[in-house]
Amino acid sequence: MKNADELRDLSVEELEKEVEGLRQELFNLRFQHTTHQLENVMRIRHVRRQIARVLTIMNEKKKNIA
């Protein structure tokens, strides 16, 4: 899991790929949770918050470019 400083060093395209991967991971976690295969349900919260971090940094970068 990357922290905010590491994410700020990435480009917008790299951040978009990061969000895509995190959303896929979230989908898989939700699927596992529904089928009662997920052991650590807190992982869902961590992934959701990581998505929010990446999206926030993406919006900051887009605002600075414009």
Long-range contacts (C-beta under 8 A, 24 or more apart in sequence): 1-46, 1-50, 2-50, 4-53, 4-57, 7-53, 7-54, 7-57, 8-57, 12-58, 12-61, 12-62, 12-65, 15-54, 15-57, 15-58, 15-61, 16-58, 18-54, 19-51, 19-54, 19-55, 19-58, 22-47, 22-50, 22-51, 22-54, 23-51, 26-51
